[in-house]
Amino acid sequence: MKIMMLMTLSLCFVIRCSGGSGKTTPESPFSKSVFSSQNDKNIKKFLTLIRPYVRKSKKSYPKIRKRFLKGLAKDQSLYVIGKITDEKGGYELVYVKVKEIANKKIYGTIISELSLVKAQLKNKQITLIEEEILDWLIIKKNGTEEGGFVSLFLRARHDRYIAVVLKVNINKKGKVLKAKFIMAVNQKERDISYIVPAGSKKYFEIKARKKKYRKSKKKKSKYIYLVYDLKKKKVLSEMEILALTKKTKKETKKKKTKPRSEKQ
């Protein structure tokens, strides 16, 4: 309970809160393609960016494959991210609703609108090689999600800031002896810890150990939070958090203050 309160405060006070329950309306976030480009350097750069999350997805896929073959619940659907290309060098990653898995291939329907690749696809039907899919995602009719390592990372990155909660042990001199990663949440207060790579967790713990606190008569442990900028790949300093908070407050006031013409 204490951790959840800390996460909510950290996100709502420091970052723009977009509201919502962290649920997804089936297919609504996936109307656009994941990525598209004709530039080889941009493609390599993007694939490098999502590589840690692709690894997590591929590692967990065999279990999901078995579940799908046995039969998912009636209110569940399986989606994957696959690639399509064209003769002009177009490369696009799209969401595909899975209909069948057989012979190491996935048969399904593209639910993303193509923005670059001009492929000749009848009724958006597509066949993918299982080994080449980059992510999987199960969505229930009520909008709750399972999986989506790449998808969740990209959505969090779009929001830009996430809150990271850690537990620290502090000695009498105010020095942090130990820091342990607890969880990370996005702006919709959804736990996204499972998409955070081990290397990033260590980075957060190192940052937490550098913090200093007031001297006290006894050792203590407490929960703290860090704000992480996914675009710049850095933990914000207290000054940066303060500046971000002020900026957010100003922008919120501007939105609330309507022009005279609108009031009339």
Residue pairs with C-beta under 8 A, 6 or more apart in sequence:
2 223
3 165
3 182
3 183
3 223
6 165
6 223
6 225
7 163
7 165
7 183
7 185
7 189
7 225
8 189
10 163
10 165
10 225
10 227
11 17
11 163
11 185
11 186
11 187
11 189
13 245
14 161
14 163
14 227
14 241
14 244
14 245
14 248
15 159
15 161
15 163
15 187
15 227
15 244
15 248
16 187
16 248
16 251
16 252
17 187
18 159
18 187
18 188
19 188
20 188
21 188
22 186
22 188
22 189
22 190
23 142
23 143
23 144
23 145
24 139
24 143
24 144
24 145
25 143
26 77
26 139
26 140
26 141
26 143
27 95
27 97
27 111
27 139
29 151
29 155
30 79
30 95
30 111
30 112
30 151
31 111
31 112
31 113
32 112
32 113
32 115
33 92
33 93
33 94
33 95
33 112
33 113
33 114
33 115
33 116
34 81
34 93
34 94
34 95
34 112
34 150
34 151
34 154
35 46
35 91
35 92
35 93
36 90
36 91
36 92
36 93
36 115
36 116
36 117
37 43
37 46
37 90
37 91
37 116
38 88
38 89
38 90
38 91
38 116
43 91
47 54
50 134
50 150
50 153
50 154
52 197
52 199
53 135
53 149
53 150
53 153
53 195
53 197
54 134
54 135
54 149
54 150
56 149
56 194
56 195
57 133
57 134
57 135
57 136
57 147
57 149
57 150
60 136
60 147
60 149
61 133
61 136
64 78
64 136
64 138
64 147
65 101
65 130
68 78
68 98
68 101
69 101
72 78
72 138
73 140
75 140
75 141
75 142
76 138
76 139
76 140
76 141
77 97
77 98
77 138
77 139
78 97
78 98
78 136
78 137
78 138
79 95
79 96
79 97
79 98
79 111
79 136
79 137
79 138
79 139
80 95
80 96
80 98
80 106
80 108
80 128
80 133
80 134
80 135
80 136
80 137
81 93
81 94
81 95
81 96
81 133
81 134
81 135
81 136
81 137
81 150
81 151
82 93
82 94
82 96
82 106
82 126
82 128
82 132
82 133
82 134
83 91
83 92
83 93
83 94
83 132
83 134
84 92
84 94
84 110
84 114
84 117
84 119
84 121
84 126
85 91
85 92
85 117
85 119
86 117
86 118
86 119
88 118
90 116
90 117
90 118
91 116
91 117
92 114
92 115
92 116
92 117
93 134
94 110
94 111
94 112
94 114
95 110
95 111
95 112
95 137
96 106
96 108
96 109
96 110
96 111
96 126
96 128
97 108
97 109
97 111
98 106
98 107
98 108
99 107
99 108
99 109
100 106
100 107
100 108
101 107
101 130
104 129
104 130
104 131
105 127
105 128
105 129
105 130
106 127
106 128
106 129
106 130
106 133
107 125
107 126
107 127
108 125
108 126
108 128
109 123
109 124
109 125
109 126
110 121
110 124
110 125
110 126
111 124
134 150
135 147
135 148
135 149
135 150
135 151
136 147
136 148
137 145
137 146
137 147
137 148
137 151
138 145
138 146
138 147
139 145
139 146
145 152
149 194
149 195
152 186
152 192
152 195
153 192
153 195
155 186
156 162
156 186
156 192
156 195
156 230
157 230
157 231
159 186
159 187
159 230
160 229
160 230
160 231
161 187
161 227
161 228
161 229
161 230
161 236
161 244
162 184
162 185
162 186
162 187
162 192
162 227
162 228
162 230
163 184
163 185
163 225
163 226
163 227
163 228
164 181
164 183
164 184
164 204
164 225
164 226
164 227
164 228
164 235
165 182
165 183
165 184
165 185
165 223
165 224
165 225
166 179
166 180
166 181
166 182
166 204
166 205
166 208
166 223
166 224
166 225
166 226
167 179
167 180
167 182
167 221
167 222
167 223
167 224
168 176
168 178
168 179
168 180
168 208
168 209
168 211
168 221
168 222
168 223
168 224
169 176
169 177
169 178
169 179
169 219
169 220
169 221
170 176
170 177
170 213
170 216
170 219
170 220
170 221
170 222
171 177
171 219
172 215
172 216
172 217
172 218
172 219
173 215
174 212
174 213
174 214
174 215
174 216
175 212
175 213
176 208
176 209
176 210
176 211
176 212
176 213
178 209
179 204
179 205
179 206
179 208
179 209
180 205
181 193
181 196
181 201
181 204
181 205
182 193
182 223
183 191
183 193
184 191
184 192
184 193
184 196
184 228
185 191
185 192
186 192
203 235
204 226
204 228
204 235
207 226
207 235
208 224
208 226
211 224
226 235
226 236
227 235
227 236
227 241
227 244
228 234
228 235
228 236
229 235
229 236
236 244
